[in-house]
Amino acid sequence: MKKKADKIKDGEKLREQVLNSPHLFVAGFDKQTVDQNYELRKTIRAAGGDYEVVKNTIAEKASKGLPAEKILANLRGMTSIAYTTGDPVGLAKALTTYAKTHPNLTFKAGMVEGRAIEVKDIQDLASMPSREVILAKMLWLIQAPAQRLVTAISGTGRNLAVVIDQGVQENKFSS
């Protein structure tokens, strides 16, 4: 059993992590093996996140006064938190993919950009394209009109050159 000083240290560490992470997902796990836990941690790290198993009372006390207070209050059962300062979509995708193959991992709540989201919203978030894909699509949309304008302008000049060349070949411009 942990000493009270260790529990206080754990609570302070968790508070710091929750405070610095605008995106977090709270999950429950039941009958998870060591290998499954290792695989889950590896999956979360690959998505740019961190993972921690927490005591419900410590999580509730650590979140007092923070945006995550609503989702970390009144937790029941075994609880873990996956959090990231990076792309929440990537982390949500990694977690939902893992949860499909390991039904012992269930979502309890989530927080994105400091706002609490429901379990169904986590599924919706996971179905979104990643941040990089969205930025690439936006860049393509911005560049497309400029490309079309350049093509149209160069096409007009090219067409004029073709007409002049045909006129010269047919001796239409003789003096």
C-alpha positions as CSV (number, residue, x, y, z in Angstrom):
1,M,0.0,0.0,0.0
2,K,1.3,3.4,-0.9
3,K,2.2,6.0,1.7
4,K,0.2,9.2,1.8
5,A,3.2,11.3,0.7
6,D,3.6,9.1,-2.4
7,K,-0.1,9.5,-3.2
8,I,0.2,13.2,-2.9
9,K,3.2,13.1,-5.3
10,D,1.2,11.0,-7.7
11,G,-1.6,13.5,-7.6
12,E,0.6,16.5,-8.2
13,K,2.3,14.7,-11.1
14,L,-1.1,13.8,-12.6
15,R,-2.4,17.4,-12.1
16,E,0.6,18.7,-14.0
17,Q,0.1,16.3,-16.9
18,V,-3.7,17.1,-17.1
19,L,-3.0,20.8,-16.9
20,N,-0.5,20.6,-19.8
21,S,-2.5,18.3,-22.0
22,P,-5.4,19.9,-23.8
23,H,-6.5,16.5,-25.3
24,L,-7.1,13.5,-23.1
25,F,-9.2,10.3,-23.2
26,V,-10.4,8.4,-20.1
27,A,-10.8,4.7,-20.6
28,G,-11.6,1.7,-18.5
29,F,-9.9,-1.6,-18.8
30,D,-10.8,-4.9,-17.4
31,K,-8.8,-8.2,-17.3
32,Q,-6.0,-6.7,-19.4
33,T,-2.9,-8.8,-19.6
34,V,0.6,-7.5,-19.3
35,D,1.2,-8.1,-23.1
36,Q,-2.0,-6.2,-24.0
37,N,-1.0,-3.3,-21.7
38,Y,2.4,-3.2,-23.4
39,E,0.8,-3.2,-26.8
40,L,-1.6,-0.4,-25.8
41,R,1.2,1.7,-24.5
42,K,3.3,1.1,-27.7
43,T,0.3,2.1,-29.8
44,I,-0.3,5.3,-27.8
45,R,3.4,6.3,-28.0
46,A,3.3,5.8,-31.8
47,A,0.4,8.2,-32.0
48,G,2.3,10.8,-30.0
49,G,0.6,10.3,-26.7
50,D,1.2,9.1,-23.2
51,Y,-0.7,6.6,-21.1
52,E,-1.2,6.2,-17.4
53,V,-3.2,4.0,-15.1
54,V,-4.7,6.2,-12.4
55,K,-6.6,5.8,-9.1
56,N,-10.0,7.3,-9.3
57,T,-9.8,9.3,-6.1
58,I,-6.4,10.7,-7.0
59,A,-7.6,11.6,-10.5
60,E,-10.6,13.4,-9.1
61,K,-8.6,15.4,-6.5
62,A,-5.9,16.2,-9.1
63,S,-8.4,17.7,-11.5
64,K,-10.1,20.1,-9.1
65,G,-10.4,23.5,-10.7
66,L,-9.2,22.3,-14.1
67,P,-11.1,21.9,-17.4
68,A,-10.8,18.1,-17.0
69,E,-12.6,18.2,-13.6
70,K,-15.9,17.2,-15.2
71,I,-14.6,14.1,-16.9
72,L,-12.4,12.9,-14.0
73,A,-15.1,13.2,-11.3
74,N,-17.1,10.1,-10.1
75,L,-15.0,7.5,-11.9
76,R,-15.7,3.9,-11.2
77,G,-13.7,0.7,-12.0
78,M,-10.2,0.5,-13.3
79,T,-9.3,3.8,-15.1
80,S,-6.5,4.9,-17.4
81,I,-5.8,8.2,-19.1
82,A,-4.3,8.7,-22.6
83,Y,-3.2,12.3,-23.2
84,T,-1.4,14.3,-25.8
85,T,-0.4,17.9,-26.6
86,G,-0.3,17.0,-30.3
87,D,-2.9,15.7,-32.7
88,P,-6.0,14.4,-30.9
89,V,-7.3,12.7,-34.0
90,G,-4.3,10.5,-34.2
91,L,-4.6,9.4,-30.6
92,A,-8.3,8.8,-30.9
93,K,-7.7,6.7,-34.0
94,A,-5.1,4.6,-32.2
95,L,-7.3,4.1,-29.2
96,T,-10.4,3.1,-31.2
97,T,-8.4,0.8,-33.4
98,Y,-7.0,-0.9,-30.3
99,A,-10.4,-1.0,-28.7
100,K,-11.9,-2.8,-31.7
101,T,-9.5,-5.7,-31.3
102,H,-9.5,-5.6,-27.5
103,P,-13.0,-5.1,-26.2
104,N,-11.7,-5.0,-22.6
105,L,-10.8,-1.3,-23.3
106,T,-13.8,0.9,-23.1
107,F,-14.1,4.7,-23.3
108,K,-15.5,6.6,-20.3
109,A,-15.0,10.3,-21.5
110,G,-12.7,12.6,-23.3
111,M,-11.5,16.1,-23.6
112,V,-10.4,17.9,-26.8
113,E,-9.1,21.5,-26.8
114,G,-10.0,21.7,-23.1
115,R,-13.7,20.8,-23.8
116,A,-15.3,17.7,-22.5
117,I,-16.6,15.3,-25.2
118,E,-18.8,12.3,-25.0
119,V,-17.9,8.7,-25.9
120,K,-19.7,8.8,-29.3
121,D,-17.7,12.0,-30.1
122,I,-14.5,10.1,-29.6
123,Q,-15.6,7.7,-32.4
124,D,-16.5,10.6,-34.6
125,L,-13.1,12.2,-33.9
126,A,-11.4,9.0,-34.8
127,S,-13.1,8.9,-38.2
128,M,-11.8,12.3,-39.2
129,P,-8.7,12.7,-41.4
130,S,-5.5,13.6,-39.6
131,R,-4.3,17.1,-39.2
132,E,-1.7,16.7,-41.9
133,V,-4.3,15.4,-44.4
134,I,-6.6,18.3,-43.7
135,L,-3.7,20.8,-44.1
136,A,-2.7,19.2,-47.4
137,K,-6.3,19.4,-48.7
138,M,-6.5,23.1,-47.7
139,L,-3.2,23.9,-49.4
140,W,-4.5,22.2,-52.6
141,L,-7.7,24.2,-52.5
142,I,-5.8,27.4,-52.1
143,Q,-3.4,26.6,-54.9
144,A,-6.0,25.3,-57.4
145,P,-7.5,28.7,-58.4
146,A,-4.0,30.1,-59.0
147,Q,-3.0,27.1,-61.1
148,R,-6.2,27.5,-63.2
149,L,-5.5,31.2,-63.7
150,V,-1.9,30.6,-64.8
151,T,-3.2,27.8,-67.2
152,A,-5.8,30.1,-68.7
153,I,-3.4,33.0,-69.1
154,S,-0.7,30.9,-70.7
155,G,-3.4,29.2,-72.9
156,T,-4.5,32.5,-74.3
157,G,-0.9,33.4,-75.2
158,R,-0.3,30.0,-76.7
159,N,-3.5,30.2,-78.8
160,L,-2.4,33.6,-80.1
161,A,1.0,32.3,-81.1
162,V,-0.6,29.4,-82.9
163,V,-2.9,31.7,-84.9
164,I,0.0,34.0,-85.8
165,D,2.1,31.0,-86.8
166,Q,-0.7,29.7,-89.1
167,G,-1.1,33.1,-90.6
168,V,2.7,33.3,-91.4
169,Q,2.7,29.8,-92.9
170,E,-0.3,30.7,-95.1
171,N,1.3,34.1,-96.1
172,K,-1.7,36.0,-94.6
173,F,0.6,38.7,-93.2
174,S,2.4,39.8,-96.3
175,S,3.1,43.4,-96.8
